[in-house]
Every structure is written in structure tokens, then in C-alpha cells.
Amino acid sequence: MDLDAFDLRQLQQESARALFAIEATNNNIYKFNKEAHHNSQNWYKAVIKWYIGEYGDLPSKVGPGKDIQLLMDV
């Protein structure tokens, strides 16, 4: 999956769905910070890659992320 082809809004939406599935601890969030080096787009991509590794596809398609309804979709 080529996350570089996603626009910023797609990255934000997919990572928001993915974050629902992760336990919000400092260690879990830190692993994404380590990969992103203060670059928000890289941070979103790291979160999405983690999710794909756990669930096999994008958060909008499989796993707990697919059941998340974002406010913008209401």
C-alpha cells in the first residue's frame, strides 16, 4: 500500500480510525513519535502502518477502525 499517494486529509482520517484501536499509553504513542521525527504526515503514516500490521488493511476497511464514525461523516 502506497501511503505516499494519500492526501493529508486521507492520512488524518485513517490514522484517527487506527488510534481507536491502540491503548493510549506513553509507550505506544512514543513509538510513532520515534518514527516521525516531528513530521505529522510521517506520524500519520506510522500509525496507519502499525494498524495494517495488526489488522491487515486500512482502518476504514477492516478491524475496529471500520466501525468508527468520524464527526465529519455525521
C-alpha positions as CSV (number, residue, x, y, z in Angstrom):
1,M,0.0,0.0,0.0
2,D,1.4,3.3,-1.1
3,L,0.6,5.8,1.7
4,D,2.6,8.5,-0.1
5,A,-0.3,8.6,-2.6
6,F,-2.7,9.6,0.2
7,D,-3.5,13.3,0.6
8,L,-3.2,14.8,4.0
9,R,-6.9,14.5,4.9
10,Q,-6.9,10.8,4.0
11,L,-3.9,10.3,6.2
12,Q,-5.6,12.1,9.1
13,Q,-8.9,10.2,8.7
14,E,-7.2,6.8,8.5
15,S,-4.9,7.5,11.5
16,A,-7.8,8.8,13.6
17,R,-9.6,5.5,13.0
18,A,-6.5,3.5,13.8
19,L,-5.8,5.3,17.0
20,F,-9.1,4.0,18.3
21,A,-7.6,0.5,18.3
22,I,-4.5,1.3,20.3
23,E,-4.2,1.6,24.0
24,A,-3.3,5.2,24.7
25,T,-0.1,4.9,26.7
26,N,3.0,7.0,26.6
27,N,5.0,4.0,25.2
28,N,2.5,3.3,22.5
29,I,2.4,6.9,21.3
30,Y,6.2,7.3,21.7
31,K,6.9,4.6,19.1
32,F,5.1,6.7,16.5
33,N,7.0,9.8,17.6
34,K,10.3,8.0,17.2
35,E,9.4,7.1,13.6
36,A,8.1,10.5,12.6
37,H,10.8,12.9,13.8
38,H,8.3,15.8,14.3
39,N,6.7,15.4,10.9
40,S,2.9,15.0,11.2
41,Q,2.5,13.2,7.9
42,N,5.1,10.7,8.8
43,W,3.4,10.2,12.2
44,Y,0.0,9.5,10.5
45,K,1.7,7.0,8.2
46,A,3.4,5.3,11.1
47,V,0.1,4.9,12.9
48,I,-1.6,3.5,9.7
49,K,1.4,1.1,9.1
50,W,1.1,-0.2,12.6
51,Y,-2.7,-0.7,12.1
52,I,-2.1,-2.5,8.8
53,G,0.4,-4.7,10.5
54,E,-2.1,-5.6,13.2
55,Y,-5.3,-6.0,11.1
56,G,-4.2,-6.5,7.5
57,D,-5.6,-3.4,5.8
58,L,-6.7,0.2,6.2
59,P,-8.6,1.2,9.3
60,S,-11.6,2.2,7.2
61,K,-11.8,-1.3,5.7
62,V,-11.1,-3.9,8.5
63,G,-10.8,-4.3,12.3
64,P,-12.2,-2.0,14.9
65,G,-11.4,1.1,12.8
66,K,-14.0,0.3,10.2
67,D,-16.8,0.8,12.8
68,I,-15.6,4.3,13.7
69,Q,-17.9,7.1,12.5
70,L,-15.9,10.3,12.3
71,L,-17.7,13.6,13.1
72,M,-17.2,14.8,9.6
73,D,-19.2,11.8,8.3
74,V,-22.2,12.6,10.5
